[in-house]
Amino acid sequence: MDGLQKDVFFADIGALEDIPRLGARCVKTPAGDIAIFRTARDSVFALRDKCPHKNGPLSQGIVHGESVTCPLHGWVISLRTGAAEGPDVGCTPHFAVKIENGRVLLAVSAPL
């Protein structure tokens, strides 16, 4: 690694209220589809929209606590880390996301 930090931009991807509680919204980016999840307590997380098991669409899964259950084979994935929970092993990339003034901002390496 060269020690230089890449610039990070936060892209406004919409209002928090546009994502249902215990639900998700999928955003198309140059890095691929990213699922933005909203928990019951209004925490927001971002994961690549592919389960590490068989690439199932995590955005269509069931959100519970700070986890999502893949709709294809029931793998439980941590929204915080992207890691599979329980006996399953694997990880999907996670992305920085934050809420400012009711807007959801996703960290990206270039402006969208």
Residue pairs with C-beta under 8 A, 6 or more apart in sequence:
6 109
7 109
8 96
8 107
8 108
8 109
9 107
9 108
9 109
9 110
9 111
10 96
10 98
10 105
10 106
10 107
10 108
11 105
11 106
11 108
11 111
11 112
12 103
12 104
12 105
13 25
13 27
13 36
13 104
13 105
13 106
13 112
14 25
14 103
14 104
15 102
15 103
15 104
16 38
16 42
16 44
16 99
16 102
16 103
16 104
17 102
18 25
19 25
19 36
19 37
19 38
19 44
19 104
20 38
21 38
21 39
21 40
21 42
22 38
22 39
22 40
22 62
22 63
22 64
23 37
23 38
23 63
24 35
24 36
24 37
24 38
24 58
24 59
24 60
24 61
24 63
24 68
25 35
25 36
25 59
26 33
26 34
26 35
26 36
26 49
26 57
26 59
27 33
27 34
27 35
27 36
27 106
29 106
29 108
29 112
30 108
30 110
30 112
31 48
31 108
31 109
32 48
32 49
32 50
33 48
33 49
33 50
33 59
34 46
34 47
34 48
34 49
34 95
34 106
35 46
35 47
35 48
35 49
35 57
35 58
35 59
35 68
36 44
36 45
36 46
36 97
36 104
36 106
37 44
37 45
37 46
37 47
37 59
37 63
37 68
37 79
38 44
38 63
39 45
39 63
39 65
39 66
39 79
42 99
43 66
43 79
44 97
44 98
44 99
44 104
45 66
45 79
45 80
45 94
45 97
46 94
46 95
46 96
46 97
46 106
47 58
47 68
47 77
47 79
47 82
47 92
47 93
47 94
47 95
48 58
48 82
48 92
48 93
48 94
48 95
49 57
49 58
49 59
50 56
50 57
50 58
50 92
51 57
51 58
51 61
51 70
51 72
51 73
51 75
51 77
51 90
51 92
52 75
52 77
52 82
52 84
52 90
52 91
52 92
53 70
53 72
53 73
53 75
53 84
53 88
53 90
54 72
54 73
56 70
56 71
56 72
56 73
56 75
57 71
58 68
58 70
58 77
58 92
60 71
61 68
61 69
61 70
61 71
61 77
62 68
62 69
62 71
63 79
66 78
66 79
66 80
67 76
67 77
67 78
67 79
67 85
68 76
68 77
68 79
69 75
69 76
69 77
70 76
70 77
75 84
75 88
75 90
76 84
76 85
76 86
76 88
77 83
77 84
77 85
77 92
78 84
78 85
79 94
80 94
81 91
81 94
82 91
82 92
82 93
82 94
83 90
83 91
84 90
84 91
95 106
95 107
95 108
96 106
96 107
97 104
97 105
97 106
97 107
98 104
98 105
99 105
